[in-house]
Amino acid sequence: MLERLKTWMLPLAMLSGGIFYSFFSLFSFLTPYLISVMLLITCCRLSIREMRFTRLHAWMLVVQVVGSVCVYTVLCPFDALLGEAMMICVLAPTAVAATVVTGMLGGSVPCLAAYTLASNLCVAIVSPVIFSLVGTQGEMSFGASLWYVCRQVGPLLLLPLAGAWILEYFIPSAHKVLKSHQSISFYLWSFSLTIVVGKTVSFIMQQDSKNYGEEFLIAFAALLLCIGQFAIGRWIGRRHGETIAGGQGLGQKNTILAIWMAQVYLSPLSSIGPAAYVLWQNIINSCQLWKKRKNEIKY
């Protein structure tokens, strides 16, 4: 019963957030706390001893950071809002659930776990600088804007990692409980998804109808970007013998964090980009899992 529920949990979460947006948007203040708890639970599963950082991870980080800046630089002169939306879709770190999907597809879980950690640490360091330069805190100086973003994004991503290590060495019983109950993060993820979708839909409903064309353009561009990131990740991964891990590492994003960051630091309408990305990446993952099951039955 629980497995069947998990299959439909994410679509139901998105549907609930879309239909009852006026209710769930009221809980948007919980999003950063939910993200931190999810990361803490996931970090308890990651073993630093098993992780190895390779050239593959370095190239993927280059694509993630440099790619986000390039996308914004190219699109901004034509459409600043589209540029912000696509930038956050590239900059967003790898989703913690990507390791699960990688394992189901037959890829290397330790390889992607190492990149998930590196990706989140990289965003914690780089995003304050990027948001300070292109974000909406225009009335602040660069230094004030940098500090404003650092004091929110840094603890959000770094404290869960530090907390997991502290629990492992000083309270191993609590660490063991969290490590053995990883499904909790899935349900928290679903609830967070309901909230951020509700917040996004609430914002869209408050917009003038003249913005609908822009919103559809952002959603379509997110589809192309999603396909492109999966393809580039698989191409880089294939050159290092980790095709699946490469594809999931660059393609499957922590969209909940991305939506929250877009709503807080960029133009709120840009959050439509990562909100649409949620749908596209889940469709791609579903197709990959269906194809793998089909091949297993065939052989």
TAKASUL-V692723 format. One line per field, one symbol per residue. psi: psi as a letter, one per 40 degrees, with the letter a starting at -180 (. if undefined). burial: b if it has 24 or more other ideal C-beta (glycine too) atoms within 12 Angstrom, else e. A space follows every 10 residues. Layout:
BEGIN
psi: ???
burial: ???
END
This chain:
BEGIN
psi: dddddddedd dddddddddf ddddeeedee dddddddddd dddedhhdde hhhidddddd dddddddddd ddddddddgd dddddddddd dhihideddd ddddeeahdd dddddddddd dddddddddd dddeaefdei iddddddddd eddddddddd dddddddddd gdddddddde fddddddddd dddddddddd dddddeiide eddddddddd dddddddddd ddddddddee fgdddddddd dhigdddddd ddddeahdde edcddddddd dddddddddd dddddddd.
burial: eeeeeeeebb eebbebbbee beebbebbeb bbebbbbbbb bbbbbbeeee beebebbebb bebbbebbbe bbeebeeebb bbbbbbbbbb bbbbbbbbbb bbebbebbbb bbbbbbbbbb bbbbebbbbb bbbbbbeeee eeeebbebbb ebbbebbbbb bebbeebbee eeeebeebbe ebeebbbbbb bbbbbbbbbb bbbbeeeeee eeebbebbbe bbbebbbbbb ebbbebbeeb ebbbbbbbbb bbbbbbbbbb bbbbbbbbbb bbbbbbbbbb bbbbbeebbe eeeeeeeee
END
